[in-house]
Amino acid sequence: MSRFVYSAFADEISESFDIQIESLHKLDIGMLELRGVDGKSFTELSPRGTREVKKKLAAGGIGLSALGTPLGKIFADGDMKAHLALMDRIMDIGDTLGAKRLRVFSFYKPEGMSAGDFRERVFENTERMLERAEKRGFVLCHENEKDIYGYNAPREKELLDNFGGRLKAVLDPGNFAFCLEDASLGYPMLKDYVEYFHIKDADATGAIVPPGKGVAGLEDILRAVNKDRNGEVVLTIEPHLMDFTGLASLSKLDDIKHVYTFETPFEAFEYAFNSVKEMVNRIG
């Protein structure tokens, strides 16, 4: 049986890093997937700023489950030299913070590039990132997301198979639903590669809804995980139920739609988290 443990993209609650930590205490969530710090990407942290984040995490008793990087969110023919330099800076931050998991993506298709050339370039770019990560002891975890190469389960499996387990998956069933893909295919097809999970949901139209209220099949997936795995399984809550600072810059979510309304980001996040806990409690 699995032991589900919770992490969070707390920048969905507040851009203030202090309020993020306070909110995690209120919710009794002990880990954070670092993404936004005081309204900016964590990748912009200076060495001094990184040390300050480390102190605040330690003082608050909050661990890091992963770094929510933007690596792989450029066009496949983009400037990889600059992108690898960004990766080096991210790994420096990770070393300081003691976080060795990096959430990554699999690039956008440039206009006019053939499908075959796109595939080849994605695999080349990913290999370059993997080689760099492995030299420094980092684990790259690919997230399925809209418009990137591995946006659906078959394409993601092709990518993961190519690297024979060197590249892991952070599975986000809600992103499959958001892309109007069959989310039920994801876990059975990718389970051998899954490192941890992101938790969001979407309905049959692709509108974002609270976890368990859509067609991502989250409870069925968690039941399957509970049977398949022993030990700790990280569930990072990333509900996207309200707009938040930095959302527009995170991905091509220009057509994101919401069905539920909330008074505050904390209320939205708390509702999402409680929905996940209810699913886990039903699983037992």
For each residue, the residues with C-beta under 8 A, 3 or more apart:
1: 226 227 230
2: 225 226 228 229 230 231 232 233
3: 231 232 233
4: 222 226 233 235 280
5: 30 31 232 233 234 235
6: 29 30 31 234 235 236 237 273 276
7: 29 31 32 33 65 66 196 234 235 236 237
8: 12 13 24 27 29 31 32 33 236 237 238 269 273
9: 12 32 33 35 68 236 237 238
10: 13 14 20 21 23 24 29 32 269
11: 14 15 20 35 36 37 244 245 246
12: 8 9 238 239 240 241 242 244 265 268 269
13: 8 10 19 20 23 244 265 266 269
14: 10 11 19 20 23 265 266
15: 11 36 38 39 244 245 246
16: 19 20 38 39
17: 20 21 37 38 53 56
18: 21 22 56
19: 13 14 16 22 23
20: 10 11 13 14 16 17 23 24 32
21: 10 17 18 24 25 32 56 57 60 62
22: 18 19 25 26
23: 10 13 14 19 20 26 27 266 269
24: 8 10 20 21 27 29 30 32 60 62
25: 21 22 28 60
26: 22 23 266
27: 8 23 24 269 270 273
28: 25
29: 6 7 8 10 24 32 237 273
30: 5 6 24 61 62 63
31: 5 6 7 8 62 63 64 65 234
32: 7 8 9 10 20 21 24 29 57 62 63 64 65
33: 7 8 9 64 65 66 67 68 103 236 238
34: 37 42 53 64 66 67 68 97 99
35: 9 11 41 42 67 68 246 250
36: 11 15 39 40 41 42 245 246
37: 11 17 34 40 41 42 45 49 53
38: 15 16 17
39: 15 16 36 245 246
40: 36 37 44
41: 35 36 37 44 70 246 249
42: 34 35 36 37 45 53 67 68 93
43: 69 70 86 89 90 93
44: 40 41
45: 37 42 49 50 53 93
46: 49 50
47: 50 51 92 96
48: 51 52
49: 37 45 46 52 53
50: 45 46 47 53 54 92 93 96 97
51: 47 48 54 55 96
52: 48 49 55 56
53: 17 34 37 42 45 49 50 56 57 97
54: 50 51 57 58 96 97 98
55: 51 52 58 59
56: 17 18 21 52 53 59 60
57: 21 32 53 54 60 62 63 64 97
58: 54 55 61
59: 55 56
60: 21 24 25 56 57
61: 30 58
62: 21 24 30 31 32 57
63: 30 31 32 57
64: 31 32 33 34 57 67 97 98 99
65: 7 31 32 33 99 101 196 234 236
66: 7 33 34 99 101 102 103 141 170 196 234 236
67: 33 34 35 42 64 90 93 94 97 99 101 102 103
68: 9 33 34 35 42 103
69: 43 87 90 102 103 104
70: 41 43 73 86 105 250
71: 83 86 87 90 102 104 105 129 140
72: 104 105 106 107 125 126 129 142 148
73: 70 105 107 108 148 251
74: 78 79 83 107 108
75: 78 107 108 109 110
76: 107 108 109 110 113 118 121 122 125 149
77: 110 113 121
78: 74 75 83 107
79: 74 82 83
80: 83 84 125 128
81: 84 85
82: 79 85 86
83: 71 74 78 79 80 86 87 125
84: 80 81 87 88 128 129 132
85: 81 82 88 89
86: 43 70 71 82 83 89 90
87: 69 71 83 84 90 91 129 132 133
88: 84 85 91 92 132
89: 43 85 86 92 93
90: 43 67 69 71 86 87 93 94 102
91: 87 88 94 95 102 132 133 136 138
92: 47 50 88 89 95 96
93: 42 43 45 50 67 89 90 96 97 99
94: 67 90 91 97 98 99 100 102 138
95: 91 92 98 136
96: 47 50 51 54 92 93
97: 34 50 53 54 57 64 67 93 94
98: 54 64 94 95
99: 34 64 65 66 67 93 94
100: 94 137 138 139
101: 65 66 67 138 139 141 195 196
102: 66 67 69 71 90 91 94 133 138 139 140 141
103: 33 66 67 68 69 141 143 170
104: 69 71 72 129 140 141 142 143
105: 70 71 72 73 142 143 145 148 150
106: 72 122 126 142 148 149 150 156 159
107: 72 73 74 75 76 78 121 122 125 148 149
108: 73 74 75 76 147 148 252
109: 75 76 113 118 147 149
110: 75 76 77 113 118
111:
112:
113: 76 77 109 110 117 118 121
114: 117 118
115: 118 119
116: 119 120
117: 113 114 120 121
118: 76 109 110 113 114 115 121 122 149
119: 115 116 122 123 149
120: 116 117 123 124
121: 76 77 107 113 117 118 124 125
122: 76 106 107 118 119 125 126 149 159
123: 119 120 126 127 159 162
124: 120 121 127 128
125: 72 76 80 83 107 121 122 128 129
126: 72 106 122 123 129 130 140 159 163 167
127: 123 124 130 131 163
128: 80 84 124 125 131 132
129: 71 72 84 87 104 125 126 132 133 140
130: 126 127 133 134 140 163 166 167
131: 127 128 134 135
132: 84 87 88 91 128 129 135 136
133: 87 91 102 129 130 136 138 139 140
134: 130 131 137 138 166
135: 131 132
136: 91 95 132 133
137: 100 134
138: 91 94 100 101 102 133 134
139: 100 101 102 133 168 195
140: 71 102 104 126 129 130 133 166 167 168
141: 66 101 102 103 104 167 168 169 170 195 196
142: 72 104 105 106 150 156 159 160 167 168 169 170
143: 103 104 105 169 170 172 175 198
144: 148 150 151 152 153 156 169 171 172 175 176 186
145: 105 148 151 172 175 251
146: 151 175 178 179 251 252 253
147: 108 109 151 251 252
148: 72 73 105 106 107 108 144 145 151
149: 76 106 107 109 118 119 122 155 159
150: 105 106 142 144 155 156 158 159 160
151: 144 145 146 147 148 155 156 175 179 181
152: 144 155 156 176 179 181 185
153: 144 156 157 176 181 182 185 186 189 190
154: 157 158 185 189
155: 149 150 151 152 158 159
156: 106 142 144 150 151 152 153 159 160 169 186 190
157: 153 154 160 161 189 190 193
158: 150 154 155 161 162
159: 106 122 123 126 142 149 150 155 156 162 163 167
160: 142 150 156 157 163 165 167 168 169 190 193
161: 157 158 164
162: 123 158 159
163: 126 127 130 159 160 166 167
164: 161
165: 160 168 192 193
166: 130 134 140 163
167: 126 130 140 141 142 159 160 163 193
168: 139 140 141 142 160 165 193 194 195
169: 141 142 143 144 156 160 190 193 194 195
170: 66 103 141 142 143 194 195 196 197 198 236
171: 144 186 187 190 194 196 197 198
172: 143 144 145 175 176 197 198 199 200 238
173: 176 177 183 186 187 197 201 216 217 218 221
174: 177 178 183 198 199 200 201 202 208 211 214 216 218 240
175: 143 144 145 146 151 172 178 179 198 200
176: 144 152 153 172 173 179 181 182 183 185 186 216
177: 173 174 180 181 183 201 202 203 206 214 215 216
178: 146 174 175 200 202 206 208 256
179: 146 151 152 175 176 206
180: 177 206
181: 151 152 153 176 177 185
182: 153 176 185
183: 173 174 176 177 186 215 216 217
184: 187 188 217 220
185: 152 153 154 176 181 182 188 189
186: 144 153 156 171 173 176 183 189 190 221
187: 171 173 184 190 191 194 221 224 225
188: 184 185 191 224
189: 153 154 157 185 186
190: 153 156 157 160 169 171 186 187 193 194
191: 187 188 194 224 225 228
192: 165
193: 157 160 165 167 168 169 190
194: 168 169 170 171 187 190 191 197
195: 101 139 141 168 169 170
196: 7 65 66 101 141 170 171 233 234 235 236
197: 170 171 172 173 194 221 225 233 234 235 236
198: 143 170 171 172 174 175 236 238
199: 172 174 211 218 235 236 237 238 239 272 276
200: 172 174 175 178 208 211 216 238 239 240 272
201: 173 174 177 208 209 210 211 212 213 214 215 216 218 239
202: 174 177 178 206 207 208 209 214 215 216
203: 177 206 207 209 213 214 215 259
204: 214 215
205: 257
206: 177 178 179 180 202 203 255 257
207: 202 203 257 258 259
208: 174 178 200 201 202 214 239 240 241 256 257 258 259
209: 201 202 203 213 214 241 259 260
210: 201 213 214 239 241 260 271 272 275
211: 174 199 200 201 214 216 218 237 239 272 275 276 279
212: 201 218 219 275 276 278 279
213: 201 203 209 210 260 275
214: 174 177 201 202 203 204 208 209 210 211
215: 177 183 201 202 203 204
216: 173 174 176 177 183 200 201 202 211 221
217: 173 183 184 220 221
218: 173 174 199 201 211 212 221 222 276 279
219: 212 222 223 279 282 283
220: 184 217 223 224
221: 173 186 187 197 216 217 218 224 225
222: 4 218 219 225 226 235 279 280 283
223: 219 220 226 227 283
224: 187 188 191 220 221 227 228
225: 2 187 191 197 221 222 228 229 233
226: 1 2 4 222 223 229 283
227: 1 223 224
228: 2 191 224 225
229: 2 225 226 233
230: 1 2
231: 2 3
232: 2 3 5
233: 2 3 4 5 196 197 225 229
234: 5 6 7 31 65 66 196 197
235: 4 5 6 7 196 197 199 222 276 280
236: 6 7 8 9 33 65 66 170 196 197 198 199
237: 6 7 8 9 29 199 211 269 272 273 276
238: 8 9 12 33 172 198 199 200
239: 12 199 200 201 208 210 211 268 269 272
240: 12 174 200 208 247 253 256
241: 12 208 209 210 258 260 262 268 269 271 272
242: 12 258 262 265 268
243: 247
244: 11 12 13 15 247 265
245: 11 15 36 39
246: 11 15 35 36 39 41 249 250
247: 240 243 244 250 253 256
248: 253
249: 41 246
250: 35 70 246 247 253
251: 73 145 146 147
252: 108 146 147
253: 146 240 247 248 250 256
254:
255: 206
256: 178 208 240 247 253
257: 205 206 207 208
258: 207 208 241 242 261
259: 203 207 208 209
260: 209 210 213 241 268 271
261: 258
262: 241 242 265 267 268 271
263: 267
264: 267 268
265: 12 13 14 242 244 262 268 269
266: 13 14 23 26 269 270
267: 262 263 264 270 271
268: 12 239 241 242 260 262 264 265 271 272
269: 8 10 12 13 23 27 237 239 241 265 266 272 273
270: 27 266 267 273 274
271: 210 241 260 262 267 268 274 275
272: 199 200 210 211 237 239 241 268 269 275 276
273: 6 8 27 29 237 269 270 276 277
274: 270 271 277 278
275: 210 211 212 213 271 272 278 279
276: 6 199 211 212 218 235 237 272 273 279 280
277: 273 274 280 281
278: 212 274 275 281 282
279: 211 212 218 219 222 275 276 282 283
280: 4 222 235 276 277 283
281: 277 278 284
282: 219 278 279
283: 219 222 223 226 279 280
284: 281
